[in-house]
């Protein structure tokens, strides 16, 4: 794994190389209160930041970054900060594409290193409409599980942000089970419910198998 001499602090805790975090928030105020210093600290250290956001909320997100003391336009002009619409990153042919998303994450991390940045910090805000379609939810869950294997090759913290008002308790639990660390109530915790990727992916595949239509006699 590539390393960087600086530790990464998130919500007052050293990540210590555990780079896949899910964060559950109730409001945008809560998100930026908890993550604002994480955003600013990386940029102040000369690291790259890539934020994937709802296009409708992009200007609000930029405003919040500026309120955290980040020189947003200057950072975007140099390429140190990228704020990308999720329509360009998550979606292919009008559906969530887990393979395309995994490739995009890896490309963002590698391009940061190629450009000379010591580390890339990536934050993804997931699309509300995903949670209205069970097949899209399954794709998302598989993506989150598979992302652990991608991130094992890099020292690049990735935070996956979710709006608790948009998801059911069962989906939130499945999302949590794909992340080694979780933020709930503004606190970062080691996740006791984390399931290794191979085991979780097998479970998802088994859920999708058709149930027997009859009982053998």
For each residue, the residues with C-beta under 8 A, 3 or more apart:
1: 17 152 153 154 155
2: 113 153 154 155
3: 155
4: 47 118 119 155
5:
6: 45 118 119
7: 14 15 16
8: 14 15 38 42 119 121 157
9: 12 13 14 15 37 38 41
10: 13 15 21 35 38 157 159 183 188
11: 34 35 38 183 186 187 188
12: 9 188
13: 9 10 188
14: 7 8 9
15: 7 8 9 10 18 19 21 157 181
16: 7
17: 1 155
18: 15 21 180 181
19: 15 151 154 155 156 157 158
20: 147 148 151 158 160 178 179 180 181
21: 10 15 18 157 158 159 160 179 180 181 182 183 188
22: 144 159 160 161 162 175 176 178 179 181 182 183
23: 31 34 35 159 160 161 162 182 183
24: 162 164 172 182 183 184
25: 28 30 31 34 161 162 163 164 183
26: 30 163 164 165
27: 30 31
28: 25 31 32 57 60 64
29: 32 33
30: 25 26 27 33 34 186
31: 23 25 27 28 34 35 161
32: 28 29 35 36 64 67 68
33: 29 30 36 186
34: 11 23 25 30 31 183 186
35: 10 11 23 31 32 38 39 123 159 161
36: 32 33 39 40 64 67 68
37: 9 40 41 68
38: 8 9 10 11 35 41 42 121 159
39: 35 36 42 43 49 51 65 68 70 121 123
40: 36 37 43 44 68 69 70
41: 9 37 38 44 45
42: 8 38 39 45 47 48 49 119 121
43: 39 40 46 47 49 70 75 80 81
44: 40 41
45: 6 41 42 118 119
46: 43 80 117 118
47: 4 42 43 80 112 117 118 119 120 121
48: 42 79 80 81 82 112 115 117 119 120 121
49: 39 42 43 75 80 81 82 120 121 122 123
50: 82 84 108 112 120 121 122 123
51: 39 61 81 82 83 84 122 123 124 125
52: 84 85 86 89 90 122 123 124 125
53: 57 58 61 83 84 85 86 125
54: 57 58 85 86 125 127 128
55: 58 85 86 87
56:
57: 28 53 54 60 61 125
58: 53 54 55 61 62 83 85
59: 62 63
60: 28 57 63 64
61: 51 53 57 58 64 65 83
62: 58 59 65 66 72 83
63: 59 60 66 67
64: 28 32 36 60 61 67 68
65: 39 61 62 68 70 72 81 83
66: 62 63 69 70 71 72
67: 32 36 63 64
68: 32 36 37 39 40 64 65
69: 40 66
70: 39 40 43 65 66 75 81
71: 66 74 75
72: 62 65 66 75 76 81
73: 76 77
74: 71 77 78
75: 43 49 70 71 72 78 80 81
76: 72 73 79 80 81 82 83
77: 73 74
78: 74 75
79: 48 76 82 115
80: 43 46 47 48 49 75 76 117
81: 43 48 49 51 65 70 72 75 76
82: 48 49 50 51 76 79 108
83: 51 53 58 61 62 65 76
84: 50 51 52 53 88 89
85: 52 53 54 55 58 88 89
86: 52 53 54 55 89 90 91 124 125 126 127
87: 55 90 91
88: 84 85 91
89: 52 84 85 86 101 104
90: 52 86 87 96 97 100 101 126 127
91: 86 87 88 94 95 96 97 127
92: 95 97 100
93: 97
94: 91
95: 91 92 136 139
96: 90 91 101 127 130 136 139 140 143
97: 90 91 92 93 100 101 139
98: 101 102 139 140 142 143 146
99: 102 103
100: 90 92 97 103 104
101: 89 90 96 97 98 104 105 143
102: 98 99 105 106 143 146 147 150
103: 99 100 106 107
104: 89 100 101 107 108
105: 101 102 108 109 122 147 150 158
106: 102 103 109 110 150
107: 103 104 110 111
108: 50 82 104 105 111 112 120 122
109: 105 106 112 113 120 122 154 156
110: 106 107 113 114
111: 107 108 114 115
112: 47 48 50 108 109 115 117 119 120 156
113: 2 109 110 116 117 120
114: 110 111
115: 48 79 111 112
116: 113
117: 46 47 48 80 112 113 120
118: 4 6 45 46 47
119: 4 6 8 42 45 47 48 112 155 156 157
120: 47 48 49 50 108 109 112 113 117 156
121: 8 38 39 42 47 48 49 50 156 157 158 159
122: 49 50 51 52 105 108 109 156 157 158 159
123: 35 39 49 50 51 52 158 159 161
124: 51 52 86 158 159 160 161
125: 51 52 53 54 57 86 161
126: 86 90 130 140 160 161 162
127: 54 86 90 91 96 130
128: 54 131 163 166
129: 132 133 136
130: 96 126 127 133 136 137 140
131: 128 136 137 166 167 168 171
132: 129 136
133: 129 130 136 137
134: 137 138
135: 138 139
136: 95 96 129 130 131 132 133 139 140
137: 130 131 133 134 140 141 171
138: 134 135 141 142 204 207 208
139: 95 96 97 98 135 136 142 143
140: 96 98 126 130 136 137 143 144 175
141: 137 138 144 145 174 175 178 200 204
142: 98 138 139 145 146 201 204
143: 96 98 101 102 139 140 146 147
144: 22 140 141 147 160 175 178 179
145: 141 142 148 178 195 197 200 201 204
146: 98 102 142 143 149 150 197 201
147: 20 102 105 143 144 150 151 158 178
148: 20 145 151 152 178 180 197
149: 146 152 197
150: 102 105 106 146 147 153 154
151: 19 20 147 148 154 156 158
152: 1 148 149
153: 1 2 150
154: 1 2 19 109 150 151
155: 1 2 3 4 17 19 119
156: 19 109 112 119 120 121 122 151
157: 8 10 15 19 21 119 121 122
158: 19 20 21 105 121 122 123 124 147 151
159: 10 21 22 23 35 38 121 122 123 124 183
160: 20 21 22 23 124 126 144 175 179
161: 22 23 25 31 35 123 124 125 126
162: 22 23 24 25 126 166 167 172 175
163: 25 26 128 166 167
164: 24 25 26 167 172
165: 26
166: 128 131 162 163
167: 131 162 163 164 171 172 175
168: 131 171 172
169: 172 173
170: 173 174
171: 131 137 167 168 174 175
172: 24 162 164 167 168 169 175 176
173: 169 170 176 177 193
174: 141 170 171 177 178
175: 22 140 141 144 160 162 167 171 172 178 179
176: 22 172 173 179 182 191 193 194
177: 173 174 191 193 194 195 200
178: 20 22 141 144 145 147 148 174 175 194 195 197 200
179: 20 21 22 144 160 175 176 182 191 194
180: 18 20 21 148 190 191 194
181: 15 18 20 21 22 188 189 190 191
182: 21 22 23 24 176 179 188 189 191
183: 10 11 21 22 23 24 25 34 159 186 187 188 189
184: 24 187 189
185:
186: 11 30 33 34 183
187: 11 183 184
188: 10 11 12 13 21 181 182 183
189: 181 182 183 184
190: 180 181
191: 176 177 179 180 181 182 194
192:
193: 173 176 177
194: 176 177 178 179 180 191
195: 145 177 178 199 200 203
196: 199 200
197: 145 146 148 149 178 200 201
198: 201 202
199: 195 196 202 203
200: 141 145 177 178 195 196 197 203 204
201: 142 145 146 197 198 204 205
202: 198 199 205 206
203: 195 199 200 206 207
204: 138 141 142 145 200 201 207 208
205: 201 202 208 209
206: 202 203 209
207: 138 203 204
208: 138 204 205
209: 205 206
210: 213
211:
212: 215
213: 210
214:
215: 212
216:
217:
